[in-house]
């Protein structure tokens, strides 16, 4: 029996007309506006803030924020497309957009009161940069071993503690900060707070000097008697762990998209080189050994892209996606490491030079195995779900 075309679901990599238009717009923007700035940002280890206004014009600061708050009203999958396209040119630029959409805008839409949505979303969509602050000096993978404390003082909460490894820390105006109201409650004491940069008792501390994504700011946040209005709690008191977990599930898909772009950018640069470079009177692309390496890399890239796209489509469809998100981040970061390393080798000495782009892609790839949950944490999540299901491939 043959199914009619209307009954056949589209392949994961076939995009709708709107998705194609959006992807192409972001791709053109990345090549024309981001590309010329990459070298200067990399050398300065600083983000070019003039890009933020351009993000806003293109709708990248609120891709799937509802139009009633000034957002583009797109899908989560469109965020994935944007992050992939930007990452193929510059992963530092992509991560600002990624964090803005997946770790700040989405939890506000999912957990915010009407008042919080009205206060924060139009500002974020309009160009105010957001940051997500969960990690601390003593709690990385142990995300809920928080030392930051929050105590109630009338109609305010007072926060004390230090946050570390905070992406967008330098540029942000709005921060989603997690603290515990009672250590004795364990994870059930975790609470999420919306904090603004000009709040008394809040300061941005040390900026990290990093291996990769150097133009993306990664900073310390210092809270010393930081007073936060009670209405700035996101969700409910003691429910911050739910906000954090659900937000990170989506964020991991975003990191998967970032790693896709990094791998693709490096692979395309390598393809250009091997088609032009000659050794022993033959182009490198004519050697079977090189051909096999490219074939393997292209296959792994396509497999990684399918895991990321599938996880994003599941989220948009309202289906469970925690396992698929962890798999997407785990596998795409592994592929990005392998592919970028190969590309450095294919370019030989050129690949090791900053004059050529692949060494930067190689350095940028490493962070994918670390932030928003290390590879070991993804394996832990996947194993727990698979063992609970009792079977795979159903």
ZABA-794569 format. One record per residue (C-alpha): residue in three letters; x, y, z. Coordinates in steps of 0.1 Angstrom, whole numbers, plus 2048, in hexadecimal, padded with zeros to 3 digits. Layout:
! ZABA-794569
ALAXYZ/...
***
This chain:
! ZABA-794569
UNK800800800/UNK80E8227F6/UNK80884080C/UNK7FC8607FD/UNK81587D7FE/UNK7FF88F818/UNK803872830/UNK82987082D/UNK83B884848/UNK85789A83A/UNK87B88F840/UNK88C8A085D/UNK8A48B4847/UNK8898C1830/UNK87F8E383B/UNK85E8F6837/UNK85E915821/UNK85F92C840/UNK87C91884E/UNK88F91A82E/UNK88A94082C/UNK895944850/UNK8B392E84D/UNK8BF93F82D/UNK8BA96183D/UNK8CF95785B/UNK8E9947844/UNK8EC967830/UNK8EF97C84F/UNK90A96585E/UNK91F96783F/UNK91A98D838/UNK91999B85C/UNK929982873/UNK94597585C/UNK957996858/UNK95899B87E/UNK964978888/UNK98A97E887/UNK98899F89B/UNK9719908B5/UNK9879728B9/UNK9A69868BD/UNK99699E8D6/UNK9849818E8/UNK9669988E9/UNK9449988D8/UNK93C9B48C0/UNK91D9C38D0/UNK9129D48B0/UNK9069B18A5/UNK8EB9B18C0/UNK8D79CD8AF/UNK8DA9B988E/UNK8CE9998A0/UNK8B09AD8AC/UNK8A89B9888/UNK8A999587C/UNK893989898/UNK8AF9738A7/UNK8AA9808CB/UNK8889708CE/UNK8849568B3/UNK8689428C3/UNK85B95C8DB/UNK8369638D5/UNK82E9818BF/UNK81A9918DB/UNK83B9988EC/UNK84C9A48CD/UNK85B9828C4/UNK85E9728A2/UNK8449578AB/UNK85A93C89B/UNK8629198A7/UNK87D9098BD/UNK8898F889D/UNK88F91A88E/UNK8A69238AB/UNK8B99038A3/UNK8BC90E87F/UNK8C9930889/UNK8E39228A1/UNK8F0909887/UNK8F392486D/UNK90593D883/UNK91C922891/UNK92791986E/UNK93793C86E/UNK93D943893/UNK93492E8B1/UNK93894C8C9/UNK91D9608B6/UNK9079428B6/UNK90893B8DB/UNK8FC95E8E4/UNK8DD9588CE/UNK8DA9348DB/UNK8DB93D900/UNK8C395B8FA/UNK8A99448EA/UNK8AC9228FB/UNK8B892B91E/UNK8A794D925/UNK88995390E/UNK87B930910/UNK87A92C936/UNK86A94E939/UNK84F943920/UNK84B921931/UNK84C92C955/UNK847951957/UNK828963964/UNK81697B94D/UNK82799795F/UNK84A98895A/UNK844981936/UNK8389A5930/UNK8569B4943/UNK87299F934/UNK869990912/UNK8649B08FF/UNK8869BD90C/UNK89899C903/UNK88899B8E0/UNK8929C08DD/UNK8B79BA8E2/UNK8BD9B6908/UNK8D499890B/UNK8CC97C924/UNK8E1964937/UNK8DA94394A/UNK8EC93F96B/UNK8EC91C97B/UNK91091197E/UNK92691A99C/UNK94A9159A6/UNK9418F59B8/UNK9238E99A4/UNK9288E297F/UNK91B8C0976/UNK90C8BF999/UNK8F58DA98D/UNK8DF8DB9AD/UNK8FB8DB9C6/UNK8F69019C8/UNK9079179E2/UNK8F59379D7/UNK8DB93F9F1/UNK8BA9529F0/UNK8A895EA0F/UNK887970A10/UNK887994A1D/UNK8649A2A1B/UNK85A9A79F7/UNK87D99F9EB/UNK8969829EB/UNK8BA9889F3/UNK8D39739E0/UNK8F796C9E9/UNK9109569D6/UNK9259539B7/UNK91D946994/UNK93893A97C/UNK93B932957/UNK91E94894D/UNK91A94C928/UNK91097091C/UNK91B97C93F/UNK92B99C932/UNK9109A6919/UNK8F199C92D/UNK8D89B393C/UNK8C0998949/UNK8CB97995C/UNK8B9959966/UNK8CA950986/UNK8C493099B/UNK8C89309C1/UNK8BD91A9DE/UNK8A59279F8/UNK8AC90AA10/UNK8CA8F2A0C/UNK8B88D9A22/UNK89E8D5A07/UNK8B88C99ED/UNK8AD8CF9C9/UNK88A8D89D5/UNK8998F99E4/UNK8A59059C2/UNK8949249B5/UNK897938995/UNK89A95E997/UNK89A97997B/UNK8B6991983/UNK8BF9B1971/UNK8E29BE96D/UNK8DC9DE981/UNK8CE9CD9A0/UNK8DF9D79C0/UNK8F79BC9CB/UNK8FC9AD9A8/UNK91D9AF995/UNK92E99E977/UNK950991981/UNK96D981970/UNK96C97994B/UNK97B958941/UNK997956927/UNK98D937913/UNK99A91E8FA/UNK97D9228E2/UNK95D9378DD/UNK9749538E7/UNK95D9708DD/UNK9419628F3/UNK944970916/UNK946956932/UNK945967954/UNK941965979/UNK922975989/UNK9249829AD/UNK9069869C3/UNK90C9979E4/UNK8EB9A09F5/UNK8DA9A29D3/UNK8B69AD9D8/UNK89D99E9C0/UNK8789A69C0/UNK8629889C9/UNK84F98C9A9/UNK870984996/UNK86E95F9A0/UNK86A94A980/UNK85392E987/UNK84E9279AC/UNK8649269CB/UNK8759049CC/UNK86C8FC9A8/UNK88C90A999/UNK89A8E7993/UNK87D8E197B/UNK884902969/UNK8A98F9966/UNK8A48D595A/UNK88A8DC940/UNK89D8FB933/UNK8BE8E7930/UNK8AC8CC91C/UNK8A48E5901/UNK8C68F6905/UNK8D88D68FD/UNK8C78D48DB/UNK8D48F78D5/UNK8F88EC8DE/UNK8F38CF8C6/UNK8EA8E88AB/UNK9098FD8B3/UNK91F8DE8AF/UNK90E8D788D/UNK9178F9881/UNK93B8F688E/UNK9408D487D/UNK9308E085D/UNK94590085B/UNK9658EC860/UNK95B8D1847/UNK9528EA82C/UNK9738FC831/UNK9868DB82E/UNK9728D180F/UNK97C8F17FE/UNK9A18EB807/UNK9A38C77FB/UNK9938D07DA/UNK9AE8EA7D4/UNK9CD8DD7E5/UNK9E58C67D1/UNK9FE8AD7DD/UNKA118947C6/UNKA008A57A8/UNK9DD89C7B5/UNK9C38B07C7/UNK9BF8A37EB/UNK99A89B7E3/UNK9A68817C9/UNK9B786C7E4/UNK9A184F7EF/UNK9AD852813/UNK9A2876815/UNK98186D803/UNK97985381E/UNK98086B83A/UNK96988582B/UNK94E86B826/UNK95086084A/UNK94F884856/UNK93288D840/UNK91F86E84C/UNK924876870/UNK91A89A86B/UNK8FA88F85A/UNK8F2877877/UNK8F8892891/UNK8E28AA87E/UNK8C689087E/UNK8C888C8A4/UNK8C78B28A9/UNK8AB8B8891/UNK89789B89F/UNK89A8A88C3/UNK88F8CB8B8/UNK8718BE8A5/UNK8678A98C3/UNK8688C88DA/UNK8538DC8C1/UNK83A8BF8BF/UNK8368BF8E5/UNK84489C8E8/UNK85D88F902/UNK8808978F6/UNK898896914/UNK8AA877908/UNK8AC8838E4/UNK8B98A58F0/UNK8D5894903/UNK8DD87D8E6/UNK8DE89B8CE/UNK8F68AF8E4/UNK90C8908EB/UNK9108848C8/UNK9128A68B6/UNK92E8B18CE/UNK9418918C8/UNK93D8958A2/UNK9488B98A3/UNK9688AF8B6/UNK97089489D/UNK9678A787E/UNK9798C7887/UNK9988B3891/UNK9988A286F/UNK9948C385E/UNK9B38D186F/UNK9C68B2863/UNK9B98B583F/UNK9C78D883D/UNK9E88CD84B/UNK9FD8EA857/UNK9E390384A/UNK9CA8F3861/UNK9E08FC87F/UNK9E2920875/UNK9CA93B880/UNK9CB94885D/UNK9B392C854/UNK991926865/UNK99390286F/UNK9A990688D/UNK98E91D89C/UNK972904895/UNK9888EA8A6/UNK98C8FF8C5/UNK9679098C5/UNK95C8E48C3/UNK96A8DA8E5/UNK9518EE8FA/UNK9358D98EC/UNK93F8BB902/UNK9408D1921/UNK9258EC925/UNK9008E692B/UNK9098C4939/UNK9298B1932/UNK92989291B/UNK92A87C93A/UNK90B88E947/UNK8FA888925/UNK903863927/UNK8F586294B/UNK8D487193F/UNK8D185A920/UNK8D983B934/UNK8C084494F/UNK8A4848936/UNK8AD82A921/UNK8AF81393F/UNK88E82194B/UNK87E819929/UNK88C7F7929/UNK8927F6904/UNK89F80B8E7/UNK8928118C4/UNK86D80E8CC/
***
